[in-house]
Amino acid sequence: MLILLRSTLFYFATFGLIPSCFSSNIDALPTSFKNSLNKSQIPYSAMSLHVIKIKNPSNNDIGFTEILGWRSDAPMNPASTMKVLTTVGALNILGPHYQWQLKIFTDGSIDQGVLNGNLYLQGFGDPKFSQDDLERIALELRAMGIDKINGKLIFDRSAHDPSLLSGKTLDGQVNRSYNVFPDPLLYSLNTLKFQIGAVIEGGTPSITYQPNLANFKVVNNLKQNRNTSCGNWQELIGFHISNDEKNAPQTDEPILATFNGSIPLGCDELTYPIVALAPNTMLTRGFQAVWESAGGEWAAAPAGENGTVPESANQLISHQGTLLKDAIWDINNFSNNTMAKQVFLTIGLDKTGKPASLDKSALAIKQWLSSNNLIFPELSLENGSGLSRVEAISARNLTTVLTLLQSPEASAIFLNSLPVPGKDGTMKNRLNAYLTKYDRFQSKPEAHIKTGSLSDVKAISGFVKSRSGNLYAISSFINHENANKGQDAHDQLLIWLIEDGPEKNRIKP
């Protein structure tokens, strides 16, 4: 499927083959899909969809045929399927091998192993800046002959407009990692990831965490619970952090992360991610930890603060960070909102320079669409992640975006990033029972589908290879107070495509 789609999508982009106008009616909608909508009390006026059949260029059959449309041009909230536009746009505008940098400067000098001066970290929005990156930076500094740092850590975030570092979240859940604000120096997604070990009879649940932080301790008061299932384990946990005001960049004071409550007996390893510290605290203590692990010392307890690199400062390191192609998979497969926002801002930063802003990025994407002779009048962009109440696009135009990848390599990266039903990502637990009947087939039907979900939105966008080998692209949105019941309706659409429903029942326009 991927080889055929790569070549097909490359032909679309090369020859500019865009769908023609198409209309549909209620009778054309699959019966199973309509039945599911009716059962969930979702009116047809609250959904839209667009389906195309992709032709095979290896058979000299180039282009596609529009199979089905319902309210295809209506502006709809796409939730996380908006990541399709952001990632396809980034692969075309920035290129798969775009690589984020982090630059290290100093305003001092090295004397007998001591850096006398401040150390400046200047970031540009790497979405996967991690402990591994900091460890490589620390080792490079040590290789320069620096044994001790006599100065502050200064964090230069001038790559982004300062207003992006704060604001209101969509749901008020400020401790959830999906609500982390964009940051040019986003370290480990500003999220503490605790791992609670499997609970065995007679044992105490173990707790480890990432990333490693200096002067950070876990107080483990968890106990076994024999009376509750693992399904609601988070309700049994109490968590408190000693610096819950999120402002402790000075590292000579310890931070205590205390766990109280209980864990049901027999649970496998559990993951507890939480946003509990200010960005400067995370980065300061993270840097201190890796610096000391590399054998480095401090003249005084390090302090981290915001600032900008002086013009007279000397650059020590230009650290090569994440490649775009490596970020795309996390964004689409796990539907990572924060990483999508980082990539969205990078598009504007690359096109217009510092400081990046949401408006600049939205304009850059619209200019890219225009360069492909596409005008999406209904398109509304806020942050490119779909975690928004104002973002909007039509089903027809999002399906069109699926055809805009401009190289076989970019097509492969994008397609591999889309979750596969019954296998991975946000589709891991969908269509499992249905697809098992094809396990004995040598050639199985496949789907690569980006999902989207908000409290009143359900969405899908991606590709389906049917049981007979036909290829389809689909985008569908439900915007309604009962949308959370609409997942089955979208599953019925995917099954209909897998079963070659359009070839059996298509009503020609």
HUSUL-V526952 format. One record per helix or strand of 2 or more residues. SS is the DSSP state (hx for helix, st for strand). FROM is the first residue (numbers start at 1). LEN is the number of residues. If there is no record, write none. Layout:
# HUSUL-V526952
SS,FROM,LEN + SS,FROM,LEN
This chain:
# HUSUL-V526952
hx,2,14 + hx,26,3 + hx,31,9 + hx,44,3 + st,47,8 + hx,57,3 + st,64,7 + hx,79,15 + st,99,8 + st,109,3 + st,114,3 + st,119,5 + hx,131,13 + st,148,3 + st,153,4 + hx,162,4 + hx,177,3 + hx,188,3 + st,192,5 + st,207,4 + st,216,5 + st,223,3 + hx,230,7 + st,237,5 + st,255,10 + st,270,5 + hx,279,15 + st,297,2 + st,304,3 + st,314,10 + hx,324,10 + hx,337,16 + hx,358,14 + st,392,2 + hx,395,7 + hx,408,10 + hx,425,3 + hx,432,7 + st,446,9 + st,457,9 + st,471,9 + hx,483,3 + hx,487,12 + hx,501,5
